[in-house]
């Protein structure tokens, strides 16, 4: 599920948070690699300062999952079958966080 219209202004075709002062983001990680030690993003949740849900979506990991870490994440293979690719999730969240402004110069790998 991605944001609802009452939470987000989509009048100009680009999503932006309406007058929100703060948001929180959480990512659930599953394991990848032969020893399951690689952390792979499998779910993203974004809420506002009132704990209203803005984004909740499963993310298709970029490499095969070798441990769903179900006891911690609650995620199964079924949850990820129709999951959104990480790049698409990232772009949508950046559009929300930057209130529809150009994000072409944003660095995703830090300063």
VEXDREN-2710 file (C-alpha; in Angstrom, 1 decimal):
% VEXDREN-2710
k/r/px/py/pz
1/UNK/0.0/0.0/0.0
2/UNK/1.3/3.4/-0.9
3/UNK/-0.1/6.6/0.6
4/UNK/-3.8/7.7/0.4
5/UNK/-5.0/11.0/-1.1
6/UNK/-6.0/12.4/2.2
7/UNK/-2.5/12.0/3.5
8/UNK/-0.7/13.2/0.4
9/UNK/-1.2/16.0/-2.1
10/UNK/-1.3/14.5/-5.6
11/UNK/-3.0/17.4/-7.4
12/UNK/0.0/18.2/-9.5
13/UNK/0.7/14.5/-10.4
14/UNK/3.5/14.2/-7.9
15/UNK/3.0/13.1/-4.4
16/UNK/4.0/15.3/-1.5
17/UNK/3.3/15.2/2.2
18/UNK/0.8/17.9/3.3
19/UNK/2.2/20.1/6.0
20/UNK/4.0/17.4/7.9
21/UNK/6.8/18.4/10.2
22/UNK/8.2/14.9/10.7
23/UNK/8.1/11.5/9.3
24/UNK/9.7/8.2/10.4
25/UNK/10.8/5.3/8.1
26/UNK/11.3/1.7/9.0
27/UNK/12.8/-1.0/6.8
28/UNK/12.5/-4.7/7.5
29/UNK/15.6/-6.7/6.4
30/UNK/15.8/-10.3/5.2
31/UNK/19.0/-12.3/4.7
32/UNK/20.8/-12.9/1.5
33/UNK/24.1/-14.6/0.5
34/UNK/25.4/-18.1/1.2
35/UNK/25.6/-17.4/4.9
36/UNK/22.5/-15.2/5.1
37/UNK/24.6/-12.3/6.4
38/UNK/23.7/-9.8/3.7
39/UNK/20.8/-7.5/4.8
40/UNK/18.3/-7.0/2.1
41/UNK/15.4/-4.5/2.3
42/UNK/12.1/-6.4/2.0
43/UNK/9.5/-4.0/3.5
44/UNK/9.3/-0.2/4.0
45/UNK/7.0/1.7/6.2
46/UNK/6.7/5.5/6.4
47/UNK/4.5/7.3/9.0
48/UNK/4.0/10.9/9.9
49/UNK/4.3/12.5/13.4
50/UNK/0.8/11.4/14.2
51/UNK/1.7/7.8/13.4
52/UNK/-0.6/7.9/10.3
53/UNK/0.5/5.5/7.6
54/UNK/1.9/7.2/4.5
55/UNK/3.7/4.2/2.9
56/UNK/3.7/0.5/3.5
57/UNK/5.0/-1.8/0.8
58/UNK/7.0/-4.9/0.3
59/UNK/10.2/-4.6/-1.6
60/UNK/11.7/-7.1/-4.1
61/UNK/15.2/-7.8/-2.9
62/UNK/17.9/-7.3/-5.5
63/UNK/19.4/-10.7/-4.9
64/UNK/17.8/-14.0/-3.8
65/UNK/16.6/-14.3/-0.2
66/UNK/18.3/-17.1/1.7
67/UNK/16.7/-16.3/5.1
68/UNK/13.3/-14.6/5.5
69/UNK/14.0/-14.1/9.2
70/UNK/10.3/-14.8/9.7
71/UNK/10.5/-14.8/13.5
72/UNK/11.7/-11.2/13.4
73/UNK/10.2/-9.8/10.2
74/UNK/7.0/-11.8/9.7
75/UNK/7.9/-11.8/6.0
76/UNK/7.5/-14.9/3.9
77/UNK/8.2/-15.7/0.3
78/UNK/4.5/-15.1/-0.5
79/UNK/4.8/-11.5/0.7
80/UNK/7.5/-10.8/-1.8
81/UNK/6.0/-12.4/-4.9
82/UNK/4.4/-9.2/-6.2
83/UNK/6.7/-6.8/-4.4
84/UNK/7.8/-3.5/-5.9
85/UNK/11.5/-3.2/-7.0
86/UNK/13.7/-1.3/-4.7
87/UNK/14.5/1.5/-7.2
88/UNK/10.8/2.2/-7.7
89/UNK/10.1/2.3/-3.9
90/UNK/13.1/4.6/-3.4
91/UNK/12.0/7.0/-6.1
92/UNK/8.4/7.2/-4.7
93/UNK/9.6/7.8/-1.2
94/UNK/12.0/10.5/-2.4
95/UNK/9.2/12.2/-4.2
96/UNK/7.2/12.2/-1.0
97/UNK/10.0/13.4/1.2
98/UNK/11.1/16.2/-1.2
99/UNK/7.5/17.4/-1.6
100/UNK/7.5/16.9/-5.3
101/UNK/10.6/19.1/-5.8
102/UNK/13.4/17.9/-8.2
103/UNK/15.3/15.0/-6.7
104/UNK/17.8/14.7/-9.6
105/UNK/20.6/16.0/-7.4
106/UNK/19.9/14.0/-4.3
107/UNK/22.6/11.5/-3.3
108/UNK/21.4/8.2/-2.0
109/UNK/24.9/7.1/-0.8
110/UNK/25.5/9.8/1.8
111/UNK/27.4/13.1/1.6
END
